[in-house]
């Protein structure tokens, strides 16, 4: 409930500062995709004119990258796709 209250306060402040009919929701490093936080975001989206919530969708691919680039891809992106 505290997370939802904080999200409500942040969205209310941003929405009141903008002159728009609707806003989109996103978060730094896609933290809003954590299930508990996502539920709070959906709850907040019902209280404000939200036209979209960003859902990151990146295709999984294999490539012939150099060894250094391949290690970087495996290090973070591969784990992200597994999650």
N, C-alpha and C positions, 0 to 999 in steps of 0.2 A: 504493500500500500504506500510505503514511503517513496519507492521508485516511481510509481504511477503519479503520486502527488508532485514529485520533482519534475517529471516529464510534462505534466499539465502546466506547471508554473513556467517552464522554459518555453513551451509552445505558445502559451498565452502571451508572454512577453514579446516573442518574435512576431507573432501574428498581429498584435496591436501596433507594432512598429512598421509593418508593411502595409501597403495599400493594394491588397490583392483579394480576389474572391476566394482563393484556395491556396494552400501551400503543400509542399511535398516534405516527407520526413526521411531522414537519413542520419547516420551517425559516424563518428570517427572510427575507422578500422572495422566498420560493420558490427559494432557491439550490439546494435539493435537486433541482430540475428540470433543472439543467445535466447533460447526459448522463454525463459522467465521475463527477460527484457522485451522480447517481441510481443508477448501477451500484454504488457503494459503499453507498448506503442499502439497496439490495436485498440486498446481501451481509450487512449488519448485521442486517437483518430476519430472515434465516435463522438467526441465532444467538440471538435473543430472541423471546419471545412477543409479536409485533407483530400487532395486529389490523387496522391500516390504515396506509397512507402517503397523505398528502393530495396529491391531484392537482387543481390549480386548473383549473377549466373555467368560463370566463366566456363568455357568448354575445356574438357580434359583432352590433352593432346600429347603425343610423343613427337620428338623432333630430333634432328641430328645437330644439336648444339655442341659447342666446344665443351670440353670437360669442366671448365670453371663455371660456365653458364648452366650446365646440366646439374651440377651440385647445388647451385642456388635454386634451381627450379624444384629439385627433389626436396631440398631443405624446408621450404615454406609452402609452396603451392601444392605439392603432392599431399602433404599432411592436411592442408585445407580441404582438398577434394575428398580425402578419406573421411573427414569429419562431416 
